[in-house]
Amino acid sequence: MPFAPAPPAHAPLSRGTAYAVFVGLVLIWGLNWPIMKMVVQLMPPIWFVVVRLALGALCLFGFLAATGRLAKPTKADWPVIWSVSIMQMGLFMMLTTIGLQFIPAGRSAILAYTSPLWVLPAAILLFGEKLTRWRALGMAAGLAGLVVLLNPASIDWSDRHQLIGNGLLLIGAMLWAAAILHTRRHRWHLSPLQLAPIQMAVLIVPLGLVAWSVEGPFHADWNWQLIWMVLYNGPLATAFAFWASVSLQRALPSSTISLSYLAVPSWGLIASTLWLGEALPPSLILGGVLIFLGVAAIALGDARRRQI
């Protein structure tokens, strides 16, 4: 598959098309939390991540080739290729998928989307960003939500699996936050969409070796249910979702996207409750609401700061 010099970017999506794509993206990502919960009962989690990345990379390489946007990365692109590949795609996906084995899918979705709460203090400490009133309120609300979610009344602290699951989801969110910090300050040569299949592809062999050493040779309890769930994750929840998220960043205001992404864990929580029959204890509802309000306040504060 030959590489060509990077062609000019295509025109952004129209506003109407962008909102339609956004609804599809939220539905696909939110619904994927209960789907992933079912997949890890039938396939080892690290092997599942390898399969998901391989299918996603294949679909995106094909899409870029068909649209004339397949291009060879420059030397300046490789730092962000490695940071997103290792922290966001590799470690985040691996840790959250492993954590899903031990805690409910709805709770997992909420914890995974706490990454903006970790971006803020790191940006203040490392890059001297200002702690505005909105940001302070958002961080306080988000951390209060985590306290509610992780208090002794909502977790069986004698259950080692619960501790592992919650811990892995939080560590994954922090690693995603680190990748966000780098992508914000990276000077892009190729677009995130053009780099995405390369970021996925470079993980396949090393992550496959990790899976082999931890989970043994590839194995799965194949049936039609697992087949459609894997196909849902590769082309839709990975390839389409990444294309959609990149396209929406060009077509809609960043504040709109940041606030609207809160619908993903909300829909994931609802879908997990309806599909898997997961419980909705008061601590999960209150903690989730506080975290959503915290992320929303941070997004609003960032939007107001950009308008000044």
TIKOL-640890 format. One line per field, with one value per residue (C-alpha): residue number from 1; residue in three letters; x, y, z negated. Coordinates in pm, 1 decimal. Example, Ala and Ser with C-alpha at 12.3 -4.5 7.8 and 13.67 -1.06 7.14 Angstrom:
BEGIN
i: c(1|2)
aa: c(Ala|Ser)
c1: c(1230.0|1367.0)
c2: c(-450.0|-106.0)
c3: c(-780.0|-714.0)
//
This chain:
BEGIN
i: c(1|2|3|4|5|6|7|8|9|10|11|12|13|14|15|16|17|18|19|20|21|22|23|24|25|26|27|28|29|30|31|32|33|34|35|36|37|38|39|40|41|42|43|44|45|46|47|48|49|50|51|52|53|54|55|56|57|58|59|60|61|62|63|64|65|66|67|68|69|70|71|72|73|74|75|76|77|78|79|80|81|82|83|84|85|86|87|88|89|90|91|92|93|94|95|96|97|98|99|100|101|102|103|104|105|106|107|108|109|110|111|112|113|114|115|116|117|118|119|120|121|122|123|124|125|126|127|128|129|130|131|132|133|134|135|136|137|138|139|140|141|142|143|144|145|146|147|148|149|150|151|152|153|154|155|156|157|158|159|160|161|162|163|164|165|166|167|168|169|170|171|172|173|174|175|176|177|178|179|180|181|182|183|184|185|186|187|188|189|190|191|192|193|194|195|196|197|198|199|200|201|202|203|204|205|206|207|208|209|210|211|212|213|214|215|216|217|218|219|220|221|222|223|224|225|226|227|228|229|230|231|232|233|234|235|236|237|238|239|240|241|242|243|244|245|246|247|248|249|250|251|252|253|254|255|256|257|258|259|260|261|262|263|264|265|266|267|268|269|270|271|272|273|274|275|276|277|278|279|280|281|282|283|284|285|286|287|288|289|290|291|292|293|294|295|296|297|298|299|300|301|302|303|304|305|306|307|308)
aa: c(Met|Pro|Phe|Ala|Pro|Ala|Pro|Pro|Ala|His|Ala|Pro|Leu|Ser|Arg|Gly|Thr|Ala|Tyr|Ala|Val|Phe|Val|Gly|Leu|Val|Leu|Ile|Trp|Gly|Leu|Asn|Trp|Pro|Ile|Met|Lys|Met|Val|Val|Gln|Leu|Met|Pro|Pro|Ile|Trp|Phe|Val|Val|Val|Arg|Leu|Ala|Leu|Gly|Ala|Leu|Cys|Leu|Phe|Gly|Phe|Leu|Ala|Ala|Thr|Gly|Arg|Leu|Ala|Lys|Pro|Thr|Lys|Ala|Asp|Trp|Pro|Val|Ile|Trp|Ser|Val|Ser|Ile|Met|Gln|Met|Gly|Leu|Phe|Met|Met|Leu|Thr|Thr|Ile|Gly|Leu|Gln|Phe|Ile|Pro|Ala|Gly|Arg|Ser|Ala|Ile|Leu|Ala|Tyr|Thr|Ser|Pro|Leu|Trp|Val|Leu|Pro|Ala|Ala|Ile|Leu|Leu|Phe|Gly|Glu|Lys|Leu|Thr|Arg|Trp|Arg|Ala|Leu|Gly|Met|Ala|Ala|Gly|Leu|Ala|Gly|Leu|Val|Val|Leu|Leu|Asn|Pro|Ala|Ser|Ile|Asp|Trp|Ser|Asp|Arg|His|Gln|Leu|Ile|Gly|Asn|Gly|Leu|Leu|Leu|Ile|Gly|Ala|Met|Leu|Trp|Ala|Ala|Ala|Ile|Leu|His|Thr|Arg|Arg|His|Arg|Trp|His|Leu|Ser|Pro|Leu|Gln|Leu|Ala|Pro|Ile|Gln|Met|Ala|Val|Leu|Ile|Val|Pro|Leu|Gly|Leu|Val|Ala|Trp|Ser|Val|Glu|Gly|Pro|Phe|His|Ala|Asp|Trp|Asn|Trp|Gln|Leu|Ile|Trp|Met|Val|Leu|Tyr|Asn|Gly|Pro|Leu|Ala|Thr|Ala|Phe|Ala|Phe|Trp|Ala|Ser|Val|Ser|Leu|Gln|Arg|Ala|Leu|Pro|Ser|Ser|Thr|Ile|Ser|Leu|Ser|Tyr|Leu|Ala|Val|Pro|Ser|Trp|Gly|Leu|Ile|Ala|Ser|Thr|Leu|Trp|Leu|Gly|Glu|Ala|Leu|Pro|Pro|Ser|Leu|Ile|Leu|Gly|Gly|Val|Leu|Ile|Phe|Leu|Gly|Val|Ala|Ala|Ile|Ala|Leu|Gly|Asp|Ala|Arg|Arg|Arg|Gln|Ile)
c1: c(0.0|197.6|225.4|189.4|257.7|-18.1|-301.0|-498.2|-760.8|-1117.6|-1384.3|-1535.4|-1872.1|-2177.3|-2337.1|-2637.5|-2422.8|-2189.5|-2472.2|-2603.0|-2253.7|-2222.9|-2545.2|-2416.3|-2081.6|-2241.3|-2473.4|-2189.0|-1941.5|-2197.7|-2344.1|-1995.1|-1950.9|-2201.2|-2081.7|-1720.2|-1838.9|-1985.8|-1683.6|-1438.0|-1645.8|-1576.6|-1226.7|-918.4|-917.9|-569.5|-624.4|-953.9|-766.8|-521.3|-807.2|-989.4|-681.8|-597.8|-948.9|-957.0|-619.7|-720.6|-1044.2|-873.8|-588.4|-850.3|-1054.8|-751.4|-633.5|-981.4|-1008.5|-654.4|-536.3|-290.8|43.6|379.5|442.9|730.3|997.4|813.3|497.6|656.2|653.7|274.1|241.0|416.4|247.6|-107.2|-26.1|120.9|-83.8|-425.6|-468.1|-248.0|-244.9|-581.8|-766.0|-585.4|-637.9|-1003.1|-1080.0|-913.9|-1092.8|-1427.3|-1395.1|-1424.4|-1668.8|-2000.2|-1988.5|-2180.0|-1938.2|-1646.5|-1778.4|-1799.4|-1448.7|-1294.6|-1433.9|-1273.5|-968.8|-1047.3|-1026.6|-666.6|-571.1|-643.0|-407.2|-130.8|-168.1|-154.3|151.0|348.7|251.4|148.4|-213.6|-440.4|-687.7|-995.8|-1316.0|-1494.9|-1200.7|-1175.4|-1547.5|-1525.4|-1227.9|-1393.0|-1718.9|-1538.6|-1318.9|-1624.6|-1788.5|-1488.8|-1502.8|-1869.8|-1798.5|-1499.8|-1628.4|-1637.7|-2017.9|-2009.0|-1716.0|-1657.9|-1303.0|-1252.0|-1312.0|-970.5|-1126.9|-1328.4|-1016.4|-824.3|-1106.4|-1158.9|-783.8|-718.9|-998.8|-861.1|-502.9|-627.9|-808.1|-488.0|-286.8|-548.3|-513.1|-135.3|-193.9|-441.8|-180.7|71.0|-172.5|-274.8|83.7|196.2|246.6|54.7|194.7|-45.7|-396.0|-491.7|-701.9|-403.5|-187.6|-453.0|-405.5|-28.0|-73.6|-290.3|-65.5|256.7|83.5|-29.3|294.8|412.2|61.7|24.3|343.1|207.6|-119.2|68.3|282.9|-8.6|-305.2|-138.9|-200.8|-501.9|-828.4|-1195.1|-1535.2|-1645.4|-2013.5|-2226.6|-2271.4|-1895.0|-1842.5|-2085.1|-1953.0|-1594.1|-1703.8|-1892.3|-1572.1|-1332.5|-1508.2|-1758.1|-1634.8|-1271.8|-1239.0|-1564.3|-1552.2|-1202.0|-1291.0|-1607.2|-1431.5|-1162.6|-1419.0|-1635.9|-1338.6|-1317.9|-1692.0|-1820.3|-1698.5|-1468.1|-1686.4|-1986.8|-1792.1|-1649.4|-1990.9|-2169.0|-1919.3|-2070.4|-2355.6|-2126.8|-2088.7|-2450.4|-2574.3|-2325.9|-2471.5|-2829.3|-2746.5|-2566.5|-2864.8|-3120.8|-2919.0|-2719.9|-2953.0|-2681.0|-2786.1|-2808.5|-2715.7|-2753.8|-2375.0|-2330.4|-2597.6|-2471.2|-2104.0|-2177.7|-2375.3|-2097.7|-1831.7|-2043.6|-2096.7|-1723.9|-1622.7|-1892.8|-1768.2|-1409.0|-1523.4|-1729.4|-1437.9|-1202.9|-1455.9|-1499.3|-1120.9|-1075.6|-1334.6|-1149.8)
c2: c(0.0|305.7|624.8|962.5|1318.1|1446.5|1594.5|1898.2|1834.3|1776.0|2032.4|2002.1|1833.3|2056.9|2151.1|1922.8|1626.8|1685.6|1661.9|1344.9|1191.6|1300.3|1123.3|807.8|837.3|877.1|581.8|359.8|446.7|437.4|105.4|-38.8|-48.3|-330.4|-494.9|-496.6|-632.3|-930.6|-974.8|-1013.0|-1305.3|-1486.7|-1364.5|-1268.3|-888.0|-814.4|-1035.4|-851.7|-519.3|-665.1|-784.1|-452.3|-248.4|-475.7|-445.8|-70.7|-14.5|-223.5|-27.8|312.2|225.5|122.0|439.4|668.8|488.6|508.5|882.1|966.6|1072.0|792.1|959.7|874.3|1031.7|1272.9|1253.9|1524.9|1308.1|1016.0|1160.6|1196.8|862.2|693.3|890.9|833.2|475.8|375.3|579.8|626.9|335.0|74.3|120.4|297.8|38.2|-252.5|-133.2|-39.9|-368.4|-568.6|-358.4|-429.7|-792.2|-693.0|-399.9|-308.8|-158.5|155.7|233.6|165.5|417.1|690.4|626.9|609.9|953.2|1125.2|1205.6|1583.9|1595.9|1473.2|1694.4|2012.2|1973.5|1842.2|2142.3|2379.6|2216.1|2140.9|2420.0|2705.0|2721.3|2935.3|2788.4|2991.7|2993.1|2758.9|2519.5|2519.5|2449.0|2173.8|2005.2|2025.5|1874.5|1601.8|1501.1|1502.8|1265.1|1032.6|1037.3|937.5|659.7|524.2|556.6|246.1|224.8|178.1|-65.3|-398.7|-330.0|-695.9|-779.9|-770.7|-775.0|-459.5|-277.4|-389.2|-294.4|55.2|115.9|9.4|233.3|536.5|469.9|431.2|766.5|932.1|787.6|912.7|1254.3|1243.8|1170.9|1461.9|1697.7|1594.5|1617.5|1968.7|2088.3|1884.4|2065.6|1847.4|1772.7|1496.4|1496.2|1279.7|1067.6|1003.0|900.4|685.6|360.7|387.9|438.4|127.1|-81.8|-25.3|-171.3|-499.0|-698.9|-574.1|-596.7|-941.7|-1050.4|-912.8|-1099.2|-1422.3|-1396.3|-1305.5|-1489.4|-1763.8|-1835.9|-1666.7|-1838.0|-1742.2|-1904.1|-1827.4|-1798.1|-1564.9|-1326.7|-1284.3|-1244.7|-952.8|-789.0|-805.4|-669.2|-392.8|-295.8|-300.7|-111.5|85.3|151.7|193.0|291.8|485.8|635.5|772.0|917.6|1070.4|1224.0|1382.2|1512.5|1659.8|1845.8|2035.6|2091.1|2184.7|2420.2|2244.1|2349.4|2183.0|1862.2|1857.7|1902.0|1665.5|1385.2|1361.8|1181.3|882.0|757.1|858.4|641.4|369.1|367.1|352.1|81.6|-128.3|-101.9|-191.8|-458.7|-623.5|-548.0|-368.5|-204.5|174.1|240.7|601.0|639.7|560.9|811.0|1089.9|1028.3|1017.9|1342.1|1520.4|1399.0|1504.2|1849.2|1876.5|1792.8|2027.1|2316.1|2262.0|2256.9|2574.2|2744.9|2656.4|2784.3|3115.2|3153.6|3106.4|3376.6|3635.2)
c3: c(0.0|121.2|-78.1|88.7|-20.7|-245.5|-35.0|-142.9|-409.6|-294.8|-381.2|-729.9|-774.0|-747.0|-1078.6|-1021.7|-915.8|-1210.5|-1462.7|-1296.8|-1311.1|-1673.7|-1772.7|-1604.1|-1782.0|-2126.8|-2066.8|-1943.7|-2220.5|-2500.9|-2388.4|-2363.2|-2742.1|-2800.7|-2478.8|-2600.2|-2935.0|-2750.2|-2522.0|-2811.2|-2937.1|-2608.0|-2508.2|-2713.4|-2753.2|-2620.1|-2316.6|-2261.7|-2251.7|-1997.5|-1774.5|-1810.1|-1715.4|-1421.3|-1275.9|-1340.8|-1173.4|-872.0|-827.1|-863.1|-627.0|-371.1|-427.6|-392.8|-80.1|76.8|4.1|116.8|-229.0|-309.4|-382.8|-532.7|-875.0|-913.6|-1180.7|-1375.4|-1386.9|-1570.6|-1924.9|-1916.5|-1739.0|-2029.9|-2308.8|-2181.7|-2079.8|-2415.6|-2663.8|-2503.2|-2267.5|-2434.2|-2810.2|-2842.8|-2635.3|-2799.2|-3158.5|-3108.9|-2933.3|-3211.8|-3474.8|-3306.3|-3415.5|-3780.9|-3804.8|-3633.9|-3284.2|-3386.7|-3667.7|-3432.4|-3179.3|-3442.3|-3579.5|-3231.0|-3144.2|-3442.8|-3227.2|-3206.8|-3586.9|-3567.3|-3272.4|-3469.8|-3770.3|-3543.8|-3310.0|-3607.4|-3764.8|-3448.6|-3210.5|-3438.8|-3323.7|-3543.0|-3791.9|-3704.8|-3909.3|-3669.1|-3663.3|-4043.6|-4077.4|-3819.1|-3982.5|-4325.7|-4196.0|-4003.3|-4295.8|-4523.3|-4277.5|-4294.7|-4675.1|-4658.2|-4407.6|-4599.0|-4955.9|-5176.4|-5151.4|-4773.0|-4750.3|-4915.5|-5032.4|-5114.7|-4746.9|-4581.0|-4234.2|-4300.8|-4416.2|-4108.5|-3871.7|-4012.4|-4031.2|-3671.2|-3538.3|-3723.5|-3612.3|-3254.2|-3274.7|-3402.2|-3113.2|-2866.5|-3030.6|-2973.7|-2604.8|-2586.0|-2730.9|-2465.6|-2173.1|-2281.1|-2252.8|-1956.0|-1627.2|-1384.4|-1039.2|-940.5|-1086.5|-1387.1|-1150.3|-920.7|-1217.0|-1388.1|-1189.6|-1232.3|-1607.5|-1614.7|-1390.0|-1587.2|-1895.6|-1745.3|-1776.4|-2120.8|-2267.5|-2113.7|-2291.6|-2620.0|-2565.0|-2485.1|-2799.6|-3031.0|-2879.7|-2676.1|-2306.5|-2152.1|-2241.5|-2255.9|-2302.0|-1946.7|-1870.4|-1659.4|-1950.8|-1996.5|-1621.1|-1587.3|-1905.1|-1775.5|-1436.9|-1618.7|-1800.6|-1504.7|-1221.4|-1435.6|-1791.8|-1678.8|-1310.4|-1257.7|-1607.4|-1555.9|-1214.4|-1362.8|-1663.2|-1443.5|-1193.5|-1468.8|-1615.8|-1285.9|-1239.7|-1587.4|-1862.9|-2109.2|-2403.2|-2239.3|-2188.3|-2541.6|-2701.2|-2463.4|-2523.3|-2872.1|-2698.8|-2632.9|-2993.8|-3062.6|-2775.5|-2876.0|-3226.6|-3095.1|-2838.7|-3101.7|-3335.6|-3068.6|-2886.2|-3164.4|-3454.2|-3651.2|-3974.9|-4016.4|-4379.8|-4505.8|-4536.7|-4165.5|-4061.9|-4291.0|-4210.6|-3838.6|-3849.3|-4040.1|-3796.5|-3497.5|-3650.6|-3720.5|-3365.2|-3232.5|-3448.9|-3331.2|-2965.9|-3015.0|-3187.4|-2902.7|-2646.6|-2830.3|-2860.5|-2483.7|-2416.8|-2625.8)
//
